[in-house]
Amino acid sequence: MLELRNINTFYGKIHILHDLSLRVEQGEIISLIGANGAGKSTTLMSICGIVPPRSGQIFFKGQPIEQLAPNKIVALGISQVPEGRHIFPALSVAENLELGAFLRHDKGQIQQDLEHCYTLFPILAERRRQPGGNLSGGEQQMLAISRALMARPQLLLLDEPSMGLAPLITKQIFEIIRKINQEENTTIFLVEQNANVALKIATRGYVLENGRIILHDKAENLLNNKDIQKAYLGI
């Protein structure tokens, strides 16, 4: 579904991603793990066109997308839940969700998808008229995920969904992520510093260090890898 080939991405003159290559097959949950500053978020922003790569190729379902504008990439079927959530705090929960469907024109289906998001996260239904900024951190993460789902993505990119959340809320969020993957056949590419949580729900994982992929394996093998346990799992 998604393939990155020899991606090099820069911030000005600073070289962040170095010949990065990876692939995501349809129906998988892929986890990209690594330390803070390794280039995980930059990888997602390169895919979404927010920080286009200076060289290399990105293919979505066989189509090159590295030169496309972000809105064109969303229209193809890729949605991102950004690090820090970035909801619209002054808008209501319902308005935030409606903005997720901004590029769609099937009004009847949009309403059905809105109700589906309320089924996934009942607390959002209770607070649909409240400003997004009044929600707790966990509720804002639920809103950010739901807003991305309103675009009906085939590939969902999640950037640090556990950031700043209590362990119980993190567990709830990741249970929903697994449900979205399994019940809605949505492929998921997950960037997460909490490697233990990320690898437990993943099919495969990539380890990113200083902008380079240093290891790739099945998620269960990475969980049992002694070097990964020491570096990222605190074991």
Residue frames as a rotation matrix with the C-alpha (Angstrom) as fourth column:
MET 1
0.564 0.826 0.000 0.00
0.826 -0.564 0.000 0.00
0.000 0.000 -1.000 0.00
LEU 2
0.948 -0.318 -0.030 2.79
-0.314 -0.944 0.102 2.43
-0.061 -0.087 -0.994 0.92
GLU 3
0.541 -0.838 0.070 6.45
0.840 0.543 0.008 2.33
-0.045 0.054 0.998 -0.05
LEU 4
0.867 -0.419 -0.269 9.25
-0.372 -0.904 0.211 4.77
-0.332 -0.082 -0.940 0.70
ARG 5
0.696 -0.660 0.282 12.41
0.715 0.604 -0.352 4.41
0.062 0.447 0.892 -1.37
ASN 6
-0.248 -0.968 0.026 15.66
0.958 -0.250 -0.138 6.14
0.140 -0.010 0.990 -0.36
ILE 7
0.691 0.612 0.385 13.97
0.522 -0.791 0.320 9.18
0.500 -0.020 -0.866 1.17
ASN 8
-0.518 -0.795 -0.316 16.18
0.843 -0.413 -0.345 12.12
0.144 -0.446 0.884 2.11
THR 9
0.560 0.763 0.322 14.43
0.612 -0.643 0.460 14.93
0.558 -0.060 -0.827 3.95
PHE 10
-0.595 -0.803 -0.014 15.95
0.682 -0.495 -0.539 18.18
0.426 -0.331 0.842 5.20
TYR 11
0.698 0.585 -0.413 14.98
0.693 -0.697 0.184 21.08
-0.180 -0.415 -0.892 7.44
GLY 12
0.803 -0.482 -0.351 16.90
-0.521 -0.853 -0.021 23.83
-0.289 0.200 -0.936 5.70
LYS 13
0.141 -0.852 -0.504 20.46
-0.808 0.195 -0.556 22.53
0.572 0.486 -0.661 5.59
ILE 14
-0.402 -0.257 0.879 19.91
-0.822 0.524 -0.223 19.95
-0.403 -0.812 -0.421 8.33
HIS 15
-0.420 0.156 -0.894 19.71
-0.578 0.713 0.396 16.42
0.699 0.683 -0.209 6.93
ILE 16
-0.100 0.498 0.862 17.03
-0.970 0.144 -0.196 14.55
-0.221 -0.855 0.468 8.92
LEU 17
0.689 0.382 0.616 16.14
-0.240 0.922 -0.304 11.38
-0.684 0.061 0.727 6.99
HIS 18
-0.225 -0.898 -0.378 18.97
-0.844 -0.015 0.537 9.46
-0.487 0.440 -0.754 5.31
ASP 19
-0.634 -0.060 -0.771 18.06
-0.636 0.608 0.475 7.10
0.441 0.791 -0.424 2.43
LEU 20
-0.594 0.478 0.647 15.06
-0.512 0.396 -0.762 5.88
-0.621 -0.784 0.010 4.39
SER 21
-0.538 0.446 -0.716 13.19
-0.581 0.420 0.698 2.93
0.611 0.791 0.033 2.85
LEU 22
-0.820 0.358 0.447 10.21
-0.171 0.592 -0.788 1.04
-0.547 -0.722 -0.424 4.25
ARG 23
-0.709 0.652 -0.267 6.95
-0.228 0.147 0.963 -0.52
0.667 0.744 0.044 3.14
VAL 24
-0.643 0.642 0.418 3.46
-0.487 0.078 -0.870 -0.92
-0.591 -0.763 0.263 4.57
GLU 25
-0.936 0.343 -0.073 1.22
0.176 0.640 0.748 -3.70
0.304 0.688 -0.659 3.25
GLN 26
-0.284 0.922 0.263 -2.56
-0.578 -0.383 0.720 -3.40
0.765 0.053 0.642 3.13
GLY 27
0.615 0.697 -0.369 -4.23
-0.071 0.516 0.854 -4.39
0.785 -0.499 0.367 6.39
GLU 28
-0.088 -0.746 -0.660 -1.09
0.753 0.384 -0.535 -4.16
0.652 -0.544 0.528 8.54
ILE 29
0.999 0.009 0.033 -0.28
-0.014 -0.774 0.633 -2.15
0.032 -0.633 -0.774 11.62
ILE 30
0.259 -0.964 0.056 3.30
0.680 0.141 -0.720 -0.99
0.686 0.225 0.692 11.20
SER 31
0.923 -0.023 -0.383 5.13
0.303 -0.567 0.766 0.61
-0.235 -0.823 -0.517 14.13
LEU 32
0.274 -0.863 0.424 8.05
0.344 -0.324 -0.881 2.97
0.898 0.387 0.208 13.64
ILE 33
0.917 0.013 -0.399 9.92
0.397 -0.137 0.908 3.27
-0.043 -0.990 -0.131 16.92
GLY 34
-0.004 -0.956 0.293 12.94
0.708 -0.209 -0.674 5.27
0.706 0.204 0.678 17.97
ALA 35
-0.366 -0.232 -0.901 14.23
0.876 -0.412 -0.249 7.82
-0.313 -0.881 0.354 20.43
ASN 36
0.691 0.555 -0.464 13.02
0.433 -0.831 -0.349 11.41
-0.579 0.040 -0.814 20.54
GLY 37
0.385 -0.527 -0.758 14.58
-0.608 -0.763 0.221 13.29
-0.695 0.375 -0.614 17.62
ALA 38
-0.304 -0.530 0.792 15.24
0.178 0.785 0.594 10.17
-0.936 0.322 -0.144 15.54
GLY 39
-0.885 0.014 -0.465 13.12
-0.431 -0.402 0.808 11.47
-0.176 0.916 0.362 12.66
LYS 40
-0.713 0.649 0.265 9.87
0.600 0.760 -0.249 9.61
-0.363 -0.018 -0.932 13.28
SER 41
0.218 0.843 -0.493 7.54
0.353 -0.539 -0.765 12.61
-0.910 -0.007 -0.414 12.87
THR 42
-0.234 -0.386 -0.892 9.55
-0.671 -0.600 0.435 13.84
-0.704 0.701 -0.118 9.89
THR 43
-0.961 -0.071 0.266 8.88
0.103 0.804 0.586 10.50
-0.255 0.590 -0.766 8.22
LEU 44
-0.160 0.980 0.114 5.13
0.841 0.196 -0.504 11.05
-0.517 0.015 -0.856 8.52
MET 45
0.336 0.285 -0.898 5.38
-0.040 -0.948 -0.316 14.66
-0.941 0.142 -0.307 7.37
SER 46
-0.694 -0.595 -0.405 7.34
-0.487 -0.025 0.873 13.54
-0.529 0.804 -0.272 4.33
ILE 47
-0.768 0.487 0.416 4.60
0.601 0.773 0.203 11.06
-0.223 0.405 -0.887 3.47
CYS 48
0.167 0.951 -0.262 1.90
0.809 -0.284 -0.514 13.72
-0.563 -0.126 -0.817 3.88
GLY 49
0.135 -0.163 0.977 3.69
0.854 -0.482 -0.199 16.33
0.503 0.861 0.074 1.82
ILE 50
0.958 0.211 -0.194 4.09
0.285 -0.779 0.559 18.77
-0.033 -0.591 -0.806 4.70
VAL 51
0.302 -0.930 -0.212 7.89
-0.618 -0.360 0.699 18.48
-0.726 -0.080 -0.683 4.53
PRO 52
0.960 0.161 -0.231 8.50
-0.282 0.557 -0.781 17.01
0.003 0.814 0.580 1.05
PRO 53
0.499 -0.826 0.263 11.62
0.465 0.511 0.723 14.89
-0.731 -0.239 0.639 0.63
ARG 54
0.244 -0.519 -0.819 14.50
-0.658 -0.709 0.253 16.40
-0.712 0.477 -0.515 -1.28
SER 55
-0.421 -0.321 -0.848 15.17
-0.848 0.471 0.243 13.08
0.322 0.822 -0.470 -2.98
GLY 56
-0.941 0.124 0.314 13.71
-0.005 0.925 -0.381 9.59
-0.338 -0.360 -0.870 -3.09
GLN 57
-0.610 0.759 -0.228 10.26
-0.365 -0.015 0.931 8.27
0.703 0.651 0.286 -3.97
ILE 58
-0.758 0.515 0.400 7.03
-0.296 0.275 -0.915 7.64
-0.582 -0.811 -0.056 -2.09
PHE 59
-0.761 0.521 -0.387 4.38
-0.247 0.319 0.915 5.38
0.600 0.791 -0.114 -3.59
PHE 60
-0.557 0.699 0.448 0.80
-0.505 0.143 -0.851 4.97
-0.659 -0.701 0.274 -2.39
LYS 61
0.377 0.672 0.637 -0.94
0.062 0.668 -0.741 2.02
-0.924 0.319 0.210 -4.05
GLY 62
0.083 -0.494 0.865 1.66
0.899 0.411 0.148 2.23
-0.429 0.766 0.479 -6.81
GLN 63
0.668 0.223 0.710 1.19
0.568 -0.769 -0.293 5.95
0.481 0.599 -0.640 -7.46
PRO 64
-0.464 -0.874 -0.142 4.07
0.799 -0.344 -0.493 8.36
0.382 -0.343 0.858 -6.79
ILE 65
0.631 0.776 -0.010 2.98
0.672 -0.540 0.506 11.02
0.387 -0.326 -0.862 -4.30
GLU 66
-0.035 -0.716 -0.698 6.19
0.948 -0.244 0.203 12.73
-0.316 -0.654 0.687 -3.17
GLN 67
-0.911 -0.309 0.272 5.45
0.394 -0.847 0.356 15.79
0.120 0.432 0.894 -5.35
LEU 68
-0.111 0.970 0.215 1.77
0.602 -0.107 0.792 16.12
0.791 0.217 -0.572 -4.41
ALA 69
-0.476 0.090 0.875 0.28
-0.539 -0.816 -0.209 18.82
0.695 -0.571 0.437 -2.18
PRO 70
-0.969 0.038 0.242 -1.01
-0.193 0.489 -0.850 17.65
-0.151 -0.871 -0.467 1.22
ASN 71
-0.156 0.987 0.026 -4.70
-0.702 -0.093 -0.706 18.07
-0.695 -0.129 0.707 0.28
LYS 72
0.192 0.160 -0.968 -4.19
-0.903 0.416 -0.110 15.89
0.385 0.895 0.224 -2.80
ILE 73
-0.751 -0.539 -0.382 -2.60
-0.319 0.802 -0.504 13.20
0.578 -0.257 -0.774 -0.64
VAL 74
-0.727 0.583 0.363 -5.55
-0.355 0.134 -0.925 13.28
-0.588 -0.802 0.110 1.76
ALA 75
0.159 0.842 -0.515 -7.93
-0.921 -0.061 -0.384 12.95
-0.355 0.536 0.766 -1.19
LEU 76
-0.217 -0.326 -0.920 -6.10
-0.703 0.706 -0.084 9.78
0.677 0.629 -0.383 -2.28
GLY 77
0.647 0.579 -0.496 -6.86
-0.085 0.701 0.708 8.13
0.758 -0.416 0.503 1.07
ILE 78
-0.250 -0.765 -0.594 -4.13
0.732 0.252 -0.633 9.03
0.633 -0.593 0.497 3.58
SER 79
0.658 0.442 0.609 -4.99
-0.089 -0.759 0.646 10.81
0.748 -0.479 -0.460 6.85
GLN 80
-0.412 -0.863 -0.290 -2.67
0.368 0.134 -0.920 11.82
0.833 -0.486 0.262 9.66
VAL 81
0.864 0.458 -0.212 -3.29
0.367 -0.283 0.886 12.28
0.345 -0.843 -0.412 13.37
PRO 82
0.265 -0.863 0.429 -0.50
-0.075 -0.462 -0.884 14.75
0.961 0.202 -0.187 14.21
GLU 83
-0.370 -0.508 -0.778 1.71
0.807 0.239 -0.540 14.77
0.460 -0.827 0.322 17.27
GLY 84
-0.956 0.012 -0.293 0.11
0.180 -0.763 -0.621 16.95
-0.231 -0.647 0.727 19.92
ARG 85
-0.289 0.939 0.184 -3.36
0.753 0.342 -0.562 16.37
-0.591 -0.024 -0.806 18.40
HIS 86
-0.958 -0.182 -0.222 -3.79
0.035 -0.842 0.538 19.93
-0.285 0.508 0.813 17.00
ILE 87
-0.151 0.969 0.198 -7.55
0.988 0.154 0.000 20.04
-0.030 0.195 -0.980 17.24
PHE 88
-0.468 0.111 0.877 -9.35
0.192 -0.955 0.224 23.38
0.863 0.273 0.426 16.78
PRO 89
-0.828 0.028 -0.560 -9.92
0.555 0.180 -0.812 24.39
0.079 -0.983 -0.165 20.43
ALA 90
-0.810 0.529 -0.253 -12.53
-0.387 -0.807 -0.446 27.10
-0.440 -0.263 0.859 19.79
LEU 91
-0.357 0.689 -0.631 -14.69
-0.752 0.189 0.631 24.86
0.554 0.700 0.451 17.60
SER 92
0.360 0.580 0.730 -17.11
-0.879 0.474 0.057 22.31
-0.313 -0.662 0.681 19.00
VAL 93
-0.390 -0.430 0.814 -16.42
-0.228 0.902 0.367 18.59
-0.892 -0.042 -0.450 18.92
ALA 94
0.412 0.649 0.640 -18.96
0.503 0.424 -0.753 18.21
-0.760 0.632 -0.152 16.10
GLU 95
0.912 -0.088 -0.402 -17.39
-0.337 -0.719 -0.608 21.04
-0.235 0.689 -0.685 14.09
ASN 96
-0.102 -0.990 0.095 -13.93
-0.808 0.138 0.572 19.50
-0.580 -0.018 -0.814 14.47
LEU 97
-0.299 0.038 0.953 -15.27
0.213 0.977 0.027 16.23
-0.930 0.211 -0.300 13.11
GLU 98
0.751 0.641 0.160 -17.06
0.331 -0.155 -0.931 17.91
-0.572 0.752 -0.328 10.22
LEU 99
0.545 -0.634 -0.549 -13.80
-0.764 -0.645 -0.013 19.56
-0.346 0.426 -0.836 9.18
GLY 100
-0.358 -0.674 0.647 -12.30
-0.321 0.739 0.593 16.08
-0.877 0.004 -0.480 8.85
ALA 101
-0.017 0.465 0.885 -14.74
0.742 0.599 -0.301 15.50
-0.670 0.652 -0.355 5.99
PHE 102
0.042 0.035 -0.999 -13.91
-0.192 -0.981 -0.042 18.82
-0.981 0.193 -0.034 4.31
LEU 103
-0.717 -0.433 -0.546 -12.92
-0.594 -0.031 0.804 17.20
-0.365 0.901 -0.235 0.98
ARG 104
-0.832 0.438 0.341 -15.98
0.484 0.873 0.060 14.94
-0.271 0.214 -0.938 0.82
HIS 105
-0.789 0.596 -0.147 -19.30
-0.597 -0.690 0.409 15.62
0.142 0.411 0.900 -0.89
ASP 106
-0.414 0.638 -0.649 -21.38
0.173 0.755 0.633 12.58
0.894 0.150 -0.423 0.17
LYS 107
-0.441 0.193 0.876 -23.42
-0.707 -0.676 -0.207 14.35
0.553 -0.711 0.435 2.87
GLY 108
0.639 0.769 -0.007 -25.53
-0.619 0.520 0.588 11.35
0.456 -0.372 0.809 3.81
GLN 109
0.537 -0.524 -0.661 -22.52
0.465 0.838 -0.287 9.13
0.704 -0.153 0.694 4.37
ILE 110
-0.476 -0.707 0.523 -20.75
-0.045 -0.575 -0.817 11.91
0.878 -0.412 0.242 6.29
GLN 111
0.065 0.589 0.806 -23.55
-0.908 -0.299 0.292 11.91
0.413 -0.751 0.515 8.84
GLN 112
0.900 0.238 -0.367 -23.32
-0.127 0.945 0.301 8.13
0.418 -0.224 0.881 9.17
ASP 113
0.100 -0.954 -0.283 -19.56
0.518 0.292 -0.804 8.35
0.850 -0.066 0.523 9.69
LEU 114
-0.372 -0.142 0.917 -20.09
-0.538 -0.772 -0.338 11.06
0.757 -0.619 0.211 12.29
GLU 115
0.585 0.670 0.457 -22.39
-0.780 0.310 0.544 8.75
0.224 -0.674 0.704 14.24
HIS 116
0.736 -0.389 -0.554 -19.87
0.281 0.920 -0.273 5.92
0.616 0.046 0.787 13.83
CYS 117
-0.348 -0.890 0.294 -17.18
0.084 -0.342 -0.936 8.07
0.934 -0.301 0.194 15.48
TYR 118
-0.118 0.394 0.911 -19.57
-0.905 -0.421 0.065 8.71
0.410 -0.817 0.406 18.35
THR 119
0.893 0.404 -0.197 -20.01
-0.320 0.879 0.353 4.94
0.316 -0.252 0.915 18.66
LEU 120
0.262 -0.893 -0.367 -16.22
0.449 0.449 -0.772 4.41
0.854 0.038 0.518 18.77
PHE 121
-0.819 -0.554 -0.150 -15.80
0.434 -0.428 -0.793 7.18
0.375 -0.715 0.591 21.36
PRO 122
0.092 0.985 -0.145 -19.09
0.874 -0.010 0.487 7.67
0.478 -0.171 -0.862 23.28
ILE 123
-0.062 -0.158 -0.985 -17.61
0.780 -0.624 0.051 10.51
-0.623 -0.765 0.162 25.34
LEU 124
-0.955 -0.296 -0.019 -17.42
0.209 -0.717 0.665 12.59
-0.211 0.631 0.746 22.15
ALA 125
-0.381 0.900 0.213 -21.15
0.554 0.038 0.832 12.12
0.740 0.435 -0.513 21.61
GLU 126
0.292 0.478 -0.829 -21.81
0.956 -0.181 0.233 13.42
-0.038 -0.860 -0.509 25.12
ARG 127
0.014 -0.425 -0.905 -19.63
0.425 -0.817 0.390 16.46
-0.905 -0.390 0.169 24.45
ARG 128
-0.100 -0.082 0.992 -20.40
0.990 0.095 0.108 17.10
-0.103 0.992 0.071 20.79
ARG 129
0.664 0.441 0.604 -21.46
0.533 -0.846 0.031 20.71
0.524 0.301 -0.797 21.46
GLN 130
0.786 -0.435 -0.439 -18.56
0.252 -0.423 0.870 21.56
-0.564 -0.795 -0.223 23.78
PRO 131
0.696 -0.631 -0.341 -15.46
-0.708 -0.526 -0.472 23.40
0.118 0.570 -0.813 22.53
GLY 132
0.688 -0.486 -0.539 -12.63
0.200 0.841 -0.503 21.00
0.698 0.238 0.676 21.71
GLY 133
-0.246 -0.863 0.442 -10.33
-0.218 -0.395 -0.892 22.99
0.944 -0.316 -0.091 23.98
ASN 134
0.116 0.375 0.920 -12.41
-0.971 -0.153 0.185 22.00
0.210 -0.915 0.346 27.01
LEU 135
0.865 0.214 -0.454 -11.69
-0.200 0.977 0.078 18.30
0.460 0.024 0.888 26.54
SER 136
0.631 -0.686 0.362 -9.08
-0.284 0.230 0.931 16.41
-0.722 -0.690 -0.050 28.50
GLY 137
-0.277 -0.841 -0.465 -5.89
-0.840 -0.024 0.543 15.26
-0.467 0.541 -0.699 26.77
GLY 138
-0.779 0.010 0.627 -7.27
0.129 0.981 0.145 11.77
-0.613 0.194 -0.766 26.24
GLU 139
0.264 0.956 0.126 -10.55
0.487 -0.019 -0.873 13.10
-0.833 0.292 -0.470 24.88
GLN 140
0.435 -0.186 -0.881 -8.68
-0.642 -0.750 -0.159 15.42
-0.631 0.634 -0.446 22.52
GLN 141
-0.713 -0.701 0.003 -6.72
-0.528 0.540 0.655 12.41
-0.461 0.466 -0.755 21.23
MET 142
-0.395 0.682 0.615 -10.00
0.560 0.710 -0.428 10.59
-0.728 0.176 -0.662 20.62
LEU 143
0.595 0.630 -0.499 -11.25
0.054 -0.651 -0.758 13.66
-0.802 0.424 -0.421 18.76
ALA 144
-0.038 -0.705 -0.708 -8.09
-0.822 -0.381 0.423 13.89
-0.568 0.598 -0.565 16.65
ILE 145
-0.860 -0.229 0.456 -8.37
-0.011 0.902 0.432 10.22
-0.510 0.367 -0.778 15.64
SER 146
-0.019 0.949 0.314 -12.06
0.649 0.250 -0.718 10.60
-0.760 0.190 -0.621 14.85
ARG 147
0.465 0.138 -0.874 -11.42
-0.377 -0.862 -0.337 13.74
-0.801 0.487 -0.349 12.79
ALA 148
-0.564 -0.738 -0.371 -8.90
-0.700 0.188 0.689 11.80
-0.439 0.648 -0.622 10.69
LEU 149
-0.735 0.337 0.589 -11.38
0.381 0.923 -0.052 8.93
-0.561 0.186 -0.806 10.26
MET 150
0.250 0.896 -0.366 -13.96
0.132 -0.406 -0.904 11.37
-0.959 0.178 -0.220 8.90
ALA 151
-0.054 -0.345 -0.937 -11.85
-0.889 -0.410 0.202 11.59
-0.454 0.844 -0.284 5.73
ARG 152
0.872 0.415 0.258 -12.46
-0.315 0.881 -0.354 7.82
-0.375 0.227 0.899 5.26
PRO 153
0.088 -0.936 -0.342 -8.75
-0.987 -0.128 0.097 6.99
-0.135 0.329 -0.935 4.95
GLN 154
0.824 -0.004 -0.567 -7.41
-0.173 0.951 -0.257 3.73
0.540 0.310 0.782 3.61
LEU 155
-0.036 -0.892 -0.450 -4.14
0.723 0.288 -0.628 4.47
0.689 -0.348 0.635 5.42
LEU 156
0.912 0.347 0.220 -4.14
0.070 -0.660 0.748 6.13
0.404 -0.667 -0.626 8.85
LEU 157
-0.135 -0.991 0.014 -0.91
0.386 -0.065 -0.920 7.74
0.913 -0.118 0.391 10.10
LEU 158
0.889 0.430 -0.156 -0.68
0.272 -0.222 0.936 8.14
0.368 -0.875 -0.314 13.87
ASP 159
-0.052 -0.938 0.343 2.02
0.107 -0.347 -0.932 10.31
0.993 -0.012 0.118 15.43
GLU 160
-0.896 -0.440 -0.064 2.70
0.070 0.004 -0.998 9.62
0.439 -0.898 0.027 19.12
PRO 161
-0.019 0.993 0.116 -0.93
-0.088 -0.118 0.989 8.89
0.996 0.008 0.089 20.13
SER 162
0.399 0.173 -0.900 0.09
0.785 0.443 0.433 8.06
0.474 -0.880 0.041 23.72
MET 163
-0.564 -0.757 0.330 1.93
0.481 -0.626 -0.613 11.35
0.671 -0.187 0.718 24.33
GLY 164
-0.810 0.116 0.574 0.92
-0.430 -0.783 -0.449 12.93
0.398 -0.611 0.684 27.62
LEU 165
0.205 0.970 -0.134 -1.77
-0.631 0.235 0.739 10.37
0.748 -0.067 0.660 28.39
ALA 166
-0.025 -0.103 0.994 -2.28
-0.928 0.372 0.015 8.29
-0.371 -0.923 -0.105 31.52
PRO 167
-0.896 -0.439 0.061 -1.62
-0.392 0.849 0.355 4.54
-0.207 0.295 -0.933 31.12
LEU 168
-0.398 0.819 0.413 -5.32
0.364 0.555 -0.748 3.65
-0.842 -0.148 -0.519 31.38
ILE 169
0.512 0.559 -0.652 -6.26
-0.328 -0.574 -0.750 6.13
-0.793 0.598 -0.111 28.64
THR 170
-0.324 -0.719 -0.615 -3.33
-0.909 0.055 0.414 4.94
-0.264 0.692 -0.671 26.50
LYS 171
-0.857 0.041 0.513 -4.63
0.046 0.999 -0.003 1.37
-0.513 0.021 -0.858 26.79
GLN 172
0.129 0.991 0.047 -8.09
0.302 0.006 -0.953 2.49
-0.944 0.137 -0.299 25.72
ILE 173
0.360 -0.058 -0.931 -6.74
-0.719 -0.654 -0.237 4.45
-0.595 0.755 -0.277 22.73
PHE 174
-0.630 -0.709 -0.317 -4.66
-0.753 0.459 0.471 1.52
-0.189 0.536 -0.823 21.52
GLU 175
-0.571 0.548 0.611 -7.59
0.303 0.833 -0.464 -0.87
-0.763 -0.080 -0.641 21.84
ILE 176
0.523 0.774 -0.356 -9.55
-0.020 -0.406 -0.913 1.44
-0.852 0.485 -0.197 19.53
ILE 177
-0.019 -0.623 -0.782 -6.60
-0.921 -0.294 0.257 1.62
-0.390 0.725 -0.568 17.11
ARG 178
-0.896 -0.289 0.338 -6.58
-0.191 0.937 0.294 -2.17
-0.402 0.199 -0.894 16.90
LYS 179
-0.114 0.950 0.291 -10.37
0.423 0.311 -0.851 -2.17
-0.899 0.025 -0.437 16.40
ILE 180
0.458 0.230 -0.859 -10.11
-0.537 -0.698 -0.473 0.38
-0.708 0.678 -0.196 13.57
ASN 181
-0.491 -0.745 -0.452 -7.53
-0.841 0.269 0.470 -1.84
-0.228 0.610 -0.758 11.88
GLN 182
-0.933 0.040 0.357 -9.36
0.043 0.999 -0.001 -5.12
-0.356 0.015 -0.934 12.30
GLU 183
-0.192 0.970 0.150 -13.02
0.586 0.236 -0.775 -4.15
-0.788 -0.061 -0.613 11.92
GLU 184
0.661 0.459 -0.593 -12.72
-0.107 -0.725 -0.680 -1.35
-0.743 0.513 -0.431 9.37
ASN 185
0.530 -0.518 0.671 -9.81
0.812 0.538 -0.226 -2.77
-0.244 0.665 0.706 7.37
THR 186
0.950 -0.272 0.151 -7.87
-0.224 -0.935 -0.273 0.46
0.215 0.226 -0.950 7.79
THR 187
0.362 -0.907 -0.213 -4.12
0.736 0.419 -0.531 0.09
0.572 0.035 0.820 7.38
ILE 188
1.000 0.024 0.006 -2.19
0.013 -0.719 0.695 1.87
0.021 -0.695 -0.719 10.14
PHE 189
0.105 -0.992 0.068 1.30
0.556 0.001 -0.831 3.33
0.825 0.125 0.552 10.24
LEU 190
0.929 0.332 -0.166 2.07
0.275 -0.314 0.909 4.14
0.250 -0.890 -0.382 13.86
VAL 191
-0.126 -0.938 0.323 4.90
0.119 -0.338 -0.934 6.35
0.985 -0.080 0.154 15.08
GLU 192
0.857 0.503 0.110 5.36
-0.109 -0.032 0.994 5.93
0.503 -0.864 0.027 18.80
GLN 193
-0.114 -0.916 0.385 8.03
-0.718 -0.192 -0.669 6.49
0.687 -0.353 -0.635 21.44
ASN 194
0.044 0.219 0.975 6.32
-0.858 0.509 -0.076 4.01
-0.512 -0.833 0.210 23.76
ALA 195
-0.487 -0.372 -0.790 7.82
-0.816 0.516 0.260 1.04
0.311 0.772 -0.555 21.95
ASN 196
-0.957 0.110 0.266 6.33
-0.043 0.859 -0.510 -1.58
-0.285 -0.500 -0.818 24.24
VAL 197
-0.097 0.994 -0.059 2.75
-0.080 -0.067 -0.995 -0.50
-0.992 -0.091 0.086 23.57
ALA 198
0.157 0.141 -0.978 3.35
-0.900 -0.388 -0.200 0.10
-0.407 0.911 0.066 19.87
LEU 199
-0.659 -0.521 -0.542 4.94
-0.713 0.663 0.230 -3.26
0.239 0.538 -0.808 19.14
LYS 200
-0.795 0.382 0.471 2.29
-0.045 0.738 -0.673 -5.21
-0.604 -0.557 -0.570 21.03
ILE 201
0.280 0.960 0.003 -0.39
-0.047 0.016 -0.999 -4.25
-0.959 0.279 0.050 18.49
ALA 202
0.123 -0.305 -0.944 1.83
-0.897 -0.442 0.026 -4.17
-0.425 0.844 -0.328 15.40
THR 203
0.995 0.089 0.043 2.34
-0.050 0.828 -0.559 -6.67
-0.085 0.554 0.828 12.61
ARG 204
0.292 -0.948 0.128 5.89
0.878 0.213 -0.428 -5.52
0.378 0.238 0.895 11.90
GLY 205
0.865 -0.038 -0.501 8.17
0.257 -0.824 0.506 -2.81
-0.432 -0.566 -0.703 13.19
TYR 206
0.392 -0.784 0.482 10.98
0.532 -0.234 -0.814 -0.56
0.750 0.576 0.325 12.03
VAL 207
0.515 -0.341 -0.786 13.61
0.720 -0.324 0.613 0.95
-0.464 -0.882 0.079 14.31
LEU 208
0.658 -0.224 0.719 14.77
0.402 -0.704 -0.586 4.46
0.637 0.674 -0.373 13.39
GLU 209
0.495 -0.583 -0.644 18.01
0.677 -0.206 0.707 5.92
-0.545 -0.786 0.293 14.70
ASN 210
-0.250 -0.607 -0.754 19.44
0.044 -0.785 0.618 9.28
-0.967 0.121 0.223 13.63
GLY 211
0.155 0.459 -0.875 17.26
-0.784 -0.482 -0.391 9.32
-0.601 0.747 0.285 10.53
ARG 212
-0.475 -0.376 -0.796 18.22
-0.790 0.580 0.197 5.83
0.387 0.722 -0.573 9.39
ILE 213
0.754 0.657 0.005 16.37
-0.620 0.709 0.336 2.51
0.217 -0.256 0.942 9.59
ILE 214
-0.296 -0.935 0.196 18.68
-0.946 0.259 -0.193 0.25
0.129 -0.243 -0.961 11.57
LEU 215
-0.956 0.024 0.294 16.40
-0.055 0.965 -0.258 -2.75
-0.290 -0.263 -0.920 12.05
HIS 216
-0.195 0.925 -0.326 13.20
-0.967 -0.124 0.224 -4.23
0.167 0.359 0.918 10.63
ASP 217
-0.968 -0.089 -0.235 11.43
-0.054 0.987 -0.153 -7.38
0.245 -0.136 -0.960 11.82
LYS 218
-0.025 0.957 -0.288 8.15
0.413 0.272 0.869 -8.88
0.911 -0.097 -0.402 12.93
ALA 219
0.235 0.170 0.957 6.85
-0.584 -0.763 0.278 -7.00
0.777 -0.624 -0.080 15.95
GLU 220
0.979 0.178 0.097 7.04
-0.184 0.580 0.794 -10.03
0.085 -0.795 0.601 18.25
ASN 221
0.467 -0.879 -0.092 10.68
0.798 0.465 -0.383 -10.57
0.380 0.105 0.919 17.30
LEU 222
-0.151 -0.492 0.858 11.51
0.052 -0.870 -0.490 -6.95
0.987 -0.029 0.157 18.09
LEU 223
0.617 0.464 0.635 9.79
-0.602 -0.241 0.761 -7.28
0.507 -0.852 0.130 21.47
ASN 224
0.970 -0.233 0.064 12.06
0.150 0.786 0.600 -10.25
-0.190 -0.573 0.798 22.25
ASN 225
0.437 -0.852 0.287 15.23
0.445 -0.072 -0.893 -8.67
0.781 0.518 0.348 20.84
LYS 226
0.341 -0.326 -0.882 17.61
0.933 0.001 0.360 -8.04
-0.116 -0.945 0.304 23.75
ASP 227
-0.759 -0.638 0.128 19.14
0.651 -0.748 0.129 -4.92
0.013 0.182 0.983 22.15
ILE 228
-0.368 0.719 0.590 15.67
0.079 -0.608 0.790 -3.44
0.926 0.338 0.167 21.58
GLN 229
0.541 0.556 -0.631 14.61
0.640 0.215 0.738 -4.38
0.546 -0.803 -0.240 25.10
LYS 230
-0.077 -0.680 -0.730 17.61
0.958 -0.253 0.135 -2.57
-0.277 -0.689 0.670 26.53
ALA 231
-0.889 -0.400 0.223 17.42
0.455 -0.830 0.323 0.51
0.056 0.388 0.920 24.31
TYR 232
-0.716 0.645 0.267 13.69
-0.322 -0.645 0.693 1.07
0.619 0.410 0.670 24.02
LEU 233
0.203 0.874 -0.441 11.74
0.042 0.443 0.896 -1.14
0.978 -0.200 0.053 26.40
GLY 234
0.104 -0.206 0.973 13.57
-0.869 -0.494 -0.012 -0.43
0.483 -0.845 -0.230 29.65
ILE 235
0.972 0.234 -0.008 14.30
-0.210 0.884 0.418 -4.11
0.105 -0.404 0.909 30.26
